[in-house]
């Protein structure tokens, strides 16, 4: 399991372009054809896009099946880490950086899976990775569920907005008492 920004950056740094655009995983001597590298990248994009949406559980389960039972625990831990990390990102610049790091991490995991597979197993994994995009595209990427109090506000001339589904209770602020004002 990869934890922290440093290890995700390290994983991303291990990837580079080889001859004719083929992907080389440094230190492993593996070249992955361009098409399979693109499939791995598409799968990684679907994973980070699904985090925090209604599609997450479906994508999470499919990714676990793609890797198989022998890797289920570590893959589940990595998926849970990705989801939790992305949901904690509030500032847009932090979120964009973390999205890129998590996408690089999952791209590398999927590339290693495809490079280590052959024949029908590789074709099945590639098809399953491509199908992850179909799941993510059907669910809005910006949909998040919050529990507890939620505050939406704008300051310094900015604009804020939110869409609420379900019960919304709005209370007028109470006037300050003599001891408060």
C-alpha positions as CSV (number, residue, x, y, z in Angstrom):
1,X,0.0,0.0,0.0
2,X,1.3,3.4,-0.8
3,X,0.8,6.1,1.8
4,X,1.6,9.8,1.6
5,X,2.5,12.1,-1.2
6,X,6.2,11.1,-1.3
7,X,5.5,7.5,-2.1
8,X,3.0,8.4,-4.8
9,X,5.4,10.9,-6.3
10,X,8.1,8.2,-6.2
11,X,5.8,5.7,-8.0
12,X,5.0,8.4,-10.6
13,X,8.7,9.1,-11.1
14,X,9.4,5.5,-11.9
15,X,7.3,5.8,-15.1
16,X,8.8,7.3,-18.2
17,X,8.4,7.2,-22.0
18,X,10.5,4.7,-23.8
19,X,11.2,4.3,-27.5
20,X,8.2,5.0,-29.8
21,X,6.1,6.1,-26.8
22,X,6.1,2.7,-25.1
23,X,6.0,2.9,-21.4
24,X,9.0,1.7,-19.4
25,X,8.7,0.9,-15.7
26,X,12.1,1.9,-14.4
27,X,13.9,-0.7,-12.4
28,X,11.7,-3.5,-13.7
29,X,12.8,-3.8,-17.3
30,X,9.2,-4.0,-18.5
31,X,7.9,-2.3,-21.6
32,X,4.1,-1.9,-22.0
33,X,2.6,-1.3,-25.4
34,X,1.2,2.2,-25.9
35,X,-2.4,0.9,-26.1
36,X,-2.2,-1.0,-22.8
37,X,-0.6,2.0,-21.1
38,X,-3.5,4.1,-22.3
39,X,-5.9,1.6,-20.9
40,X,-4.1,1.7,-17.6
41,X,-4.3,5.5,-17.6
42,X,-8.0,5.3,-18.4
43,X,-8.6,2.9,-15.5
44,X,-6.7,5.1,-13.1
45,X,-8.7,8.2,-14.2
46,X,-11.9,6.3,-13.6
47,X,-10.8,5.3,-10.1
48,X,-10.0,8.9,-9.0
49,X,-13.1,10.3,-10.7
50,X,-15.3,7.8,-8.9
51,X,-13.9,8.5,-5.4
52,X,-16.6,10.3,-3.3
53,X,-19.4,9.6,-5.7
54,X,-22.2,7.1,-5.9
55,X,-20.1,5.0,-8.3
56,X,-17.3,4.4,-5.8
57,X,-18.5,1.1,-4.3
58,X,-19.0,-0.4,-7.8
59,X,-15.6,0.8,-9.0
60,X,-14.0,-0.3,-5.8
61,X,-15.4,-3.8,-6.1
62,X,-14.5,-4.1,-9.8
63,X,-10.9,-3.0,-9.1
64,X,-10.6,-5.6,-6.4
65,X,-11.9,-8.3,-8.7
66,X,-9.5,-7.2,-11.5
67,X,-6.5,-7.8,-9.2
68,X,-7.9,-11.0,-7.8
69,X,-8.3,-12.5,-4.3
70,X,-4.5,-12.9,-3.7
71,X,-4.2,-9.1,-3.7
72,X,-7.6,-8.2,-2.3
73,X,-6.3,-6.9,1.1
74,X,-3.6,-4.6,-0.2
75,X,-5.8,-3.4,-3.1
76,X,-8.7,-2.6,-0.8
77,X,-6.4,-0.7,1.6
78,X,-5.0,1.3,-1.4
79,X,-8.5,2.1,-2.7
80,X,-9.7,3.1,0.8
81,X,-6.6,5.4,1.1
82,X,-7.4,7.0,-2.3
83,X,-11.0,7.6,-1.4
84,X,-10.3,9.0,2.1
85,X,-7.4,11.2,0.8
86,X,-9.4,12.7,-2.0
87,X,-12.4,13.4,0.2
88,X,-10.2,15.3,2.7
89,X,-8.9,17.7,0.0
90,X,-10.7,21.0,0.4
91,X,-8.5,23.5,-1.3
92,X,-8.7,23.2,-5.1
93,X,-4.9,23.3,-5.6
94,X,-4.4,20.5,-3.0
95,X,-7.2,18.5,-4.6
96,X,-5.7,18.8,-8.1
97,X,-2.3,17.8,-6.9
98,X,-3.7,14.8,-5.0
99,X,-5.8,13.8,-8.0
100,X,-2.7,13.7,-10.1
101,X,-0.7,11.7,-7.5
102,X,-3.5,9.2,-7.0
103,X,-4.0,8.8,-10.8
104,X,-0.2,8.2,-11.2
105,X,-0.3,5.6,-8.4
106,X,-3.2,3.7,-9.9
107,X,-1.8,4.0,-13.5
108,X,1.4,2.3,-12.2
109,X,-0.6,-0.4,-10.4
110,X,-2.7,-1.1,-13.5
111,X,0.4,-1.0,-15.8
112,X,2.2,-3.6,-13.6
113,X,-0.9,-5.8,-13.6
114,X,-1.1,-5.7,-17.4
115,X,2.6,-6.2,-17.9
116,X,2.5,-9.2,-15.5
117,X,-0.4,-10.8,-17.4
118,X,-0.5,-12.6,-20.7
119,X,-3.0,-13.7,-23.3
120,X,-6.6,-14.0,-22.2
121,X,-5.9,-12.8,-18.7
122,X,-4.4,-9.6,-20.0
123,X,-7.3,-9.1,-22.5
124,X,-9.8,-9.6,-19.7
125,X,-8.0,-7.2,-17.3
126,X,-7.8,-4.6,-20.1
127,X,-11.5,-4.9,-20.9
128,X,-12.4,-4.6,-17.2
129,X,-10.2,-1.5,-16.8
130,X,-12.0,0.1,-19.8
131,X,-15.4,-0.7,-18.3
132,X,-14.5,1.3,-15.2
133,X,-14.8,4.5,-17.3
134,X,-18.3,3.6,-18.2
135,X,-19.3,3.4,-14.5
136,X,-17.6,6.7,-13.6
137,X,-19.1,8.5,-16.5
138,X,-22.7,7.6,-15.5
139,X,-22.2,9.3,-12.1
140,X,-21.5,13.0,-11.6
141,X,-17.9,13.5,-10.4
142,X,-18.8,16.4,-8.1
143,X,-21.3,14.5,-6.0
144,X,-20.2,14.1,-2.4
145,X,-22.1,13.0,0.7
146,X,-21.6,14.9,3.9
147,X,-22.9,14.2,7.4
148,X,-23.2,16.7,10.1
149,X,-23.2,20.5,9.7
150,X,-22.2,21.9,6.3
151,X,-21.3,25.5,5.7
152,X,-21.3,27.1,2.3
153,X,-20.0,30.6,2.2
154,X,-18.3,33.1,-0.1
155,X,-15.8,35.7,1.0
156,X,-13.6,38.4,-0.6
157,X,-15.9,38.8,-3.6
158,X,-16.1,35.1,-4.5
159,X,-19.2,33.1,-5.3
160,X,-20.3,29.9,-3.5
161,X,-23.1,27.4,-4.3
162,X,-24.3,24.0,-3.3
163,X,-27.0,21.6,-4.3
164,X,-28.9,19.9,-1.5
165,X,-30.9,16.7,-1.8
166,X,-33.2,15.7,1.0
167,X,-34.2,17.7,4.1
168,X,-32.6,21.1,4.5
169,X,-33.4,23.1,7.7
170,X,-32.6,26.8,7.7
171,X,-32.7,28.7,10.9
172,X,-32.4,32.4,11.3
173,X,-29.6,33.5,13.6
174,X,-30.8,34.4,17.0
175,X,-30.5,38.1,18.1
176,X,-27.6,38.6,20.5
177,X,-28.7,39.0,24.1
178,X,-27.7,41.9,26.3
179,X,-24.5,40.1,27.4
180,X,-23.6,39.2,23.8
181,X,-24.1,42.6,22.0
